[in-house]
Amino acid sequence: MKLLQQINSSIFYWLVMAVGAIGLEGVALYYQYVIGEEPCVVCIQVRIWIMAYIIIGFFGSAIRENLIALRSMNVLGVITSVGLFERSYYLLGVERLWDLDGSCDMTAGLPWWFDLEKWFPAIFEVKMPCGFTPYIFFKISMAEILFAISISAVLATLALTVSAFTRRK
């Protein structure tokens, strides 16, 4: 538990979260603009959750010395990882043709006051309906990789959040 507490309060953990998320966004943009794989609505929703990781990672690195703020960032990290897991699971389900709710339209479904699709169309504009995601390597699809990353993120953020709340002042 002490090791988890040390990791949680280190700048390294929070910057790895932010930089790793920037890397994921970079891969998505590479596939969109270089390879020509247009993003679907669920892909854009995944990008939004990953963008939240970037913000949380940078804020966490800046405020990690304050226990209350650190715990807040941990809770936000768990919420973000669960949101990422849900969207990754849904995307994998669409790709594998599992019987999901079938709601896959051409808008990100964002409210007017948070219209990232309109404000930053180069990153968040939906270009196609849901379907198959491209293979990244060894016949492993982007959806499968995102699903594995999201499971890892849920486990890591939960473990570090528990360590933060068992920490004494």
C-alpha positions as CSV (number, residue, x, y, z in Angstrom):
1,M,0.0,0.0,0.0
2,K,2.9,2.3,0.8
3,L,4.3,1.8,-2.7
4,L,0.9,2.7,-4.3
5,Q,0.8,5.8,-2.1
6,Q,4.3,6.9,-3.2
7,I,3.4,6.3,-6.9
8,N,0.1,8.2,-6.5
9,S,1.8,11.3,-5.0
10,S,4.7,11.3,-7.5
11,I,4.7,13.7,-10.4
12,F,5.8,10.8,-12.6
13,Y,2.5,8.9,-12.3
14,W,0.4,12.0,-13.2
15,L,2.7,13.0,-16.1
16,V,2.7,9.4,-17.5
17,M,-1.2,9.6,-17.4
18,A,-1.2,12.9,-19.3
19,V,1.6,11.9,-21.8
20,G,0.1,8.4,-22.4
21,A,-3.2,10.0,-23.1
22,I,-1.6,12.5,-25.5
23,G,0.0,9.5,-27.2
24,L,-3.4,7.8,-27.6
25,E,-4.8,11.0,-29.1
26,G,-1.8,11.2,-31.4
27,V,-2.4,7.7,-32.7
28,A,-6.1,8.4,-33.3
29,L,-5.2,11.6,-35.2
30,Y,-2.5,9.8,-37.2
31,Y,-5.0,7.1,-38.2
32,Q,-7.5,9.9,-39.2
33,Y,-5.2,12.3,-41.1
34,V,-2.4,10.1,-42.3
35,I,-4.0,6.7,-42.9
36,G,-7.4,8.1,-43.7
37,E,-9.5,6.2,-41.2
38,E,-12.3,8.5,-40.3
39,P,-13.6,8.5,-36.7
40,C,-17.1,7.3,-35.8
41,V,-19.3,8.7,-33.0
42,V,-18.0,6.2,-30.4
43,C,-14.4,6.9,-31.5
44,I,-15.0,10.6,-30.8
45,Q,-16.6,9.8,-27.4
46,V,-13.5,7.7,-26.6
47,R,-11.3,10.7,-27.6
48,I,-13.3,12.9,-25.2
49,W,-12.6,10.5,-22.3
50,I,-8.9,10.4,-23.3
51,M,-8.8,14.2,-23.4
52,A,-10.2,14.1,-19.8
53,Y,-7.2,12.0,-18.9
54,I,-4.8,14.6,-20.3
55,I,-6.4,17.3,-18.2
56,I,-6.6,15.2,-15.0
57,G,-2.9,14.1,-15.5
58,F,-1.7,17.7,-15.8
59,F,-3.9,18.9,-12.9
60,G,-2.8,15.9,-10.8
61,S,0.8,16.6,-11.4
62,A,0.3,20.2,-10.2
63,I,-1.7,19.6,-7.1
64,R,-0.5,16.2,-5.9
65,E,0.9,17.7,-2.7
66,N,-2.5,18.6,-1.4
67,L,-4.2,15.4,-0.1
68,I,-7.8,16.6,-0.7
69,A,-7.0,17.8,-4.2
70,L,-5.1,14.5,-4.8
71,R,-8.0,12.5,-3.7
72,S,-10.3,14.5,-6.0
73,M,-8.0,13.9,-9.0
74,N,-8.0,10.2,-8.1
75,V,-11.8,10.0,-8.0
76,L,-12.0,11.9,-11.3
77,G,-9.4,9.4,-12.7
78,V,-11.7,6.5,-11.7
79,I,-14.7,8.1,-13.2
80,T,-12.8,8.8,-16.4
81,S,-11.4,5.3,-16.6
82,V,-14.9,3.8,-16.1
83,G,-16.3,6.1,-18.8
84,L,-13.4,5.0,-21.1
85,F,-14.1,1.4,-20.3
86,E,-17.8,1.7,-21.1
87,R,-17.2,3.4,-24.5
88,S,-14.4,0.9,-25.3
89,Y,-16.6,-2.1,-24.5
90,Y,-19.4,-0.6,-26.6
91,L,-16.9,0.0,-29.5
92,L,-15.7,-3.6,-29.3
93,G,-19.3,-4.7,-29.2
94,V,-20.1,-2.8,-32.4
95,E,-17.0,-4.2,-34.1
96,R,-17.9,-7.8,-33.0
97,L,-21.6,-7.3,-33.9
98,W,-22.7,-8.1,-30.4
99,D,-26.3,-7.1,-29.8
100,L,-26.0,-3.7,-28.2
101,D,-28.6,-0.9,-28.2
102,G,-27.8,0.1,-31.8
103,S,-27.7,3.8,-31.1
104,C,-24.8,4.9,-33.3
105,D,-25.7,8.1,-35.2
106,M,-23.6,10.8,-36.8
107,T,-23.3,13.3,-33.9
108,A,-21.3,13.0,-30.7
109,G,-24.5,13.7,-28.6
110,L,-22.9,16.6,-26.8
111,P,-25.0,19.4,-25.2
112,W,-24.8,22.9,-26.7
113,W,-22.7,24.2,-23.8
114,F,-20.0,21.5,-24.4
115,D,-20.1,21.3,-28.2
116,L,-16.5,20.1,-28.8
117,E,-17.6,18.8,-32.2
118,K,-18.3,22.4,-33.3
119,W,-15.5,24.1,-31.4
120,F,-12.7,21.7,-32.4
121,P,-13.9,19.8,-35.5
122,A,-10.4,18.7,-36.5
123,I,-10.3,16.5,-33.4
124,F,-13.9,15.8,-32.4
125,E,-16.0,15.9,-35.5
126,V,-17.9,12.6,-36.2
127,K,-17.1,11.5,-39.8
128,M,-18.8,8.2,-40.2
129,P,-21.2,5.7,-38.5
130,C,-19.9,3.0,-36.2
131,G,-18.3,-0.1,-37.6
132,F,-15.0,-1.8,-37.6
133,T,-11.9,-0.2,-36.3
134,P,-8.5,-0.5,-38.1
135,Y,-5.9,-3.1,-37.2
136,I,-3.0,-1.6,-35.3
137,F,-0.7,-4.6,-35.4
138,F,-0.8,-8.4,-35.5
139,K,-4.5,-8.4,-36.5
140,I,-5.4,-6.6,-33.2
141,S,-7.9,-3.9,-33.8
142,M,-8.0,-0.5,-32.3
143,A,-11.2,-1.4,-30.3
144,E,-9.4,-4.4,-28.8
145,I,-6.4,-2.3,-27.8
146,L,-8.6,0.4,-26.3
147,F,-10.6,-2.2,-24.3
148,A,-7.3,-3.6,-22.8
149,I,-6.1,-0.1,-22.1
150,S,-9.4,0.8,-20.4
151,I,-9.3,-2.3,-18.2
152,S,-5.8,-1.5,-17.1
153,A,-6.8,2.1,-16.5
154,V,-9.7,1.1,-14.3
155,L,-7.6,-1.2,-12.2
156,A,-4.7,1.3,-11.8
157,T,-6.9,4.2,-10.9
158,L,-8.9,2.2,-8.5
159,A,-5.8,0.9,-6.7
160,L,-4.3,4.3,-6.5
161,T,-7.5,5.9,-5.3
162,V,-7.9,3.3,-2.6
163,S,-4.3,4.0,-1.5
164,A,-5.0,7.7,-1.4
165,F,-8.0,7.2,0.9
166,T,-6.1,4.9,3.2
167,R,-3.3,7.4,3.5
168,R,-2.9,9.3,6.8
169,K,-2.3,13.0,6.7
